[in-house]
């Protein structure tokens, strides 16, 4: 089942440690990571086809709260 970006953001705000798969824009991915960092929860992104520049930005935002599965 696919979830909307709004649902994922709500789950992060509730404190959920999430693994996110699916096609989301780089802006949505950055929002998810930033929100997870601010909520002090772990987020794992299983993403393919994302540019190296976006991956670097995500790591800079998320630091230790981000796991990337490439």
Order of alpha helices (4+ residues) and beta strands (2+ residues): alpha-beta-alpha-beta-alpha-beta
